Amino acid sequence: QENFISLKYNANEEIGNKYFKEYKCQGVPHLLFLDSMGNEVDRVIGFLPPTEYLIRIKDIAQKRNTLDDYLLRYEKGEKNAEVIAAIAMKYEDRNENDNAAEYYFILINEYPVENSEYHAQGEFFLASHEFEKGNENALKNYIKNNPDSKFRLFAYRKMTFHFADTQEMNKELLIYEEMIENYAEDPGVLNSYAWRMAEIENNLEDALLKINKAVSLTMNDTRQANILDTKAEVLWKMSRYDEAIKVIEKAIIIEPENEYFKDQKEKFMESKKAEVSHST
């Protein structure tokens, strides 16, 4: 049984960022389990309920249900949808996407209907992988051919993030337009669009319309504070400082301990002071 030493790093700080990149981590929290030689045993991405977390830790300590364990079982003849999907997902967690694609391809072609959940995840991954390799139509075709898939929204988001990173604004805006058309009542989608428009200072009037709708859709919803923050940001970019201050104050009432919201209010007030000073 392996002994592990617990070390905690902040991915935004130098040493934490070094390990985050070295092990191709995705998202936080991200727990890496390494053996005494620094080789990865397994990883846990995101939050898990206590019972599930304890089971995972016990498995990892015994090197059970890890990538190496699944690969060994596969090589010994345990070839079924569960094992193949597990291998693919373990590679996906490690951001070793070519290897993940290899096993998802096997899963879909050799076990097409044995487990529809694995199949759906595999199809989305392969479309995403093709998109990342330069096929811009891969995710568009996936969306078109899978109208009921729970991964459709992820496909839209992946395209918007990609075109934002590559600074292809026209393509990004077209994807947002289609995404909003299909998710017109989703406050998260409306919020993402409005925040992005504030970032690039584009379509601000439309962004305000969309975020106002998101606010109305989230009455008595825990998400409303963040949505109000987006509305305040849009108003700030429109130089409507008094309105921005009033909106962020509503967010602060909902989450009075949120320091970020307080910083936002300070930012808006400084802009208002600068405007008054300039006008005088």
N, C-alpha and C positions, 0 to 999 in steps of 0.2 A: 504494500500500500504506500502511495506517495505522500510525502510530507510537503505542505505548502506554507510559504511565508507570505503574509499579507502586506502588500505595499499599495498605497493610494497616491495617485498622481492626478493633477488637474491638466486636462488636455489643452487648456489655453496657456499653460506655462511651458517653459523650455523643455524640461525633461519629460513631462507628460506628453507634450506634442511630439517629441522624438519617438517615444514608444507607440503613440497613436498612429503615426505614419509608418513606422517600421513594421508593425503587425497589421497594417491596412484595416484599422478599426473603422467601424461605421456606427455612428450614434453614441449617445451616452445615456445611462451608465453602461460601461463596457468592461466586463470582468474577464481578464486573461488568466489562464492557469498553465504555468510552465513547469517542466521538470527541472532537475538540478543542472541540466546541460543547457537550459534556455530554450528547449524545444516545446512547442505548444502541445498541450494535452487536450484542452478544450477551451471554450469561451461561453460566456453568458451575456447576451445583449438585451438591454432593457430591464424593466422591473419584473419580478416574478412574485407570486403569492408565497408566503413563508413555507407552506407545505411542499409546493412544487420546487422551490429553491433548495430545500433540504434534500429532496430526492436527487436533484441534479448534482449537488455537492458530493453526495455519497457515491453517485455513479462516477464522477470525475476522479474522486480519490481512489477508486478501484479500477480506473481506466476502462469503464464500461459505458457503452453507448457513446463513445467518442468517435472521431473520424477514423482513427487507426483501427478501432474495434470493428466498426462497420465494414471497412475495407477488407479486413482479415476474414470476416464472416462471408463477405461476397466472394472472395477468392476461394474459399472452402466450399462454395456451392450454394450458399444461402441467398439465392437470387430471387427476390420478390419485390413487389412495389414498395413496401415499407422500408426495406434496407436500401434500395436504390435511391428512393426519395431522401432518406436520411443522409446518404453520402452527398447527394447534390446540395442539400441545404447546409451541410457542414462546410462544404467548399464555398457556397454562397456567403456564409457568415464570415469566412476568411477573405472574402473578396478575390478568390481565385476563380474568376468567372469562366475561363475556358474549361477548366475541369468540371465546374458545376454544370455548364452547358452540355458536356459530354454525357453526364449521367441523367440529366433531365431529358435529353434526346432518347436515351435508352428507355427511360421510363415511359415516355409518351408513345414511342413506337412499338414497344414490346408489351406494355401493360396499359393500353389506352383507356380502359373503362374500369379496371379493377379498383381504383380509388380516385374518384372524380376530384376530390380536394387537391390531392397531389398533382393530378393532371392539370387542373386549372392553374396552379402555382407554376408548374413547369412551362406551360404555354406562355404565360406572362413573362417569365424569366427569359425564355428564348427570344421572344419579341424584343424585350429590353436589351438583350445582349446584341442582337442584330442592329438595333438602333444605335447603340454605343459604338459599334464598329463602322458606322457610317451610312446605314440604310435608313434614311429619314422616313420612309414609308412603313417601316416595320410596325411601329406602335399605332400609326393611323389605321393600318390594316387590321391590327389586333382589335382596336376599338370597334371597327366596322363589323368584324366577324364574331365578336363576342358581346352582343348588346346587353346581356344580363350578368356579365362577369363583375364580381366585386373588385376586380383589379383595374377596371376602366378608369376610375378617378386617379389611381396611382400612375396609369399610363399618361394621362393628361399632365399630371404634376411633373413627371419625369421629363416630358418634352419642354415644359415651361422653364424648368431649372436648367436644362441643357442649353436652350436658346438664350437664356439670361447669361449663362457662363460664356457662351461664344459671341455674345453681344449682337445677336441677330434679332433686333427688336421687332421688325415687321413679322417674322415668323412667330415670335413669342406672343405678340398681340393677337395674331390669328388663332393660335391655340387657346388663349384665354377666352376669346370670343366664342369659340365652339364649346369650350368647357362650361362657360356660364350659361350658354343656351341649353345644355343638357343637365345642368345642376343649378337651375335658377332659384331654387328654394333652399339651397345649402349655404348656411351662413359662413361656414369655413371657407368655401370656395369664393364667396363674395368678399370675405375679409382678406384672403390671400391676394385677390386681384387688386383691391383698393390699396393695400399696403405696397404692392409692387408698383402701382401707378404713382404713388407718392415718392417711392425711391427714384424712379426715372423721370418724375415730374411730367407725366403724360396723361392725357384724358382725365384730368382732375375733376372736372364737373361730373363726368360719368362715374368716376370712382366714388364721389360723394353720394350720388344716387344709390349706388350698389351698397355702400356701407350703411346708409340709412336703412335700407331694406334689411340688412343683416342685423342691425340693432333691433328693429321691430320683430324679427324672427326669434330673437333670443331674450325676450322678456322673462325674467325670473330664471334665467339660465346662467350657469357658472361661467360660461364663456364670454358673457357680455362685457366684463371689464376690459378684456383684451380687444374686443371689437370697438369699444368706445375709444380705446387708445389709438386704434387705427383711424377712426373718424377724426380724432384730434390731430393726428399727424397730417391727414389730408388737408384739414382746415389750415393748419400751420403752413403747409406748402402753398396754400392759396392766399397767404398773408392775412387770413381772417383770425387774428391772434386772440381777440376777446372770446370768440366762439370756441376756439381751441382750448383756451383755459377753462371755460365752463364745462366742456365735455370731459376733459381729463380730471376735473374735480369730481365728476360723477363716478369715474373709474376708481378714484381714490376712496370715495365713500364706500364702494363695494369691497375694495381691498386696501384698507388703511395702512397696512404694514408694507405695502409694495414700494420699495425704494425707487424702482425704475419709473413708476408713474410720477413720483414726486420730482424726479430729475426731469421728466418730460415737462411737467408744469413749469419748472424753473427755466427750461429752455424756451418755452413759449413766452414767459414773462420777460425774459431778456430780449427776445425779438421785438416785443411790444415796446419796451423801453428804448431800444435802438431806433425804432420807427419814429417814436415821439421826439427823440433827440434830433434825429435827422430833419424832421419837419420843422423844428424850431431853429 
